[in-house]
Amino acid sequence: ASVSPRGEGAAFAEKLRARMIGALEQSFSAWLPRILPETTPANVETGRAAKLVLDVGGEPIVEALAVRDPSFAILVGPEGGLEADELATLVANGWRPVSLGSSTLRFETAVVAAIAVIRAVQASQPSFGASSSGQ
């Protein structure tokens, strides 16, 4: 099956899910992240999760993590990043821009890196209150 170069469509979603399952099995992790359906920046539903949007201009992700946040929603934009107006809409809707450093990563790499940082911080602070649901 072909995958759209822009990361769209059912074939792309299945390929991404298969990669996530493979990584889960390889790491013996306890949870599989959920991929939410495509939507507009103003309509992203996260429940009660702390909202983090990856952006190279954001504050370092480690500084944004708080003990009171037991679960996290991580939003990534397309290859090349979010448009300025999209980021502004997200910030207006409670998303906190966070950075993994000065390099621009592929979106799937950025998500894995963000999850790894969050899990490392949670592991170093047992009182962090991490949810096992993986949200």
GICOR-V484500 format. One line per field, one symbol per residue. burial: # if it has 16 or more other C-alpha atoms within 10 Angstrom, else .. A space follows every 50 residues. Layout:
# GICOR-V484500
burial->???
This chain:
# GICOR-V484500
burial->...........#....#..##..........##.......#..#.....# ######.####...#....########...##....#..##...###### ...##.#..##..##.##..##.....#.#...##
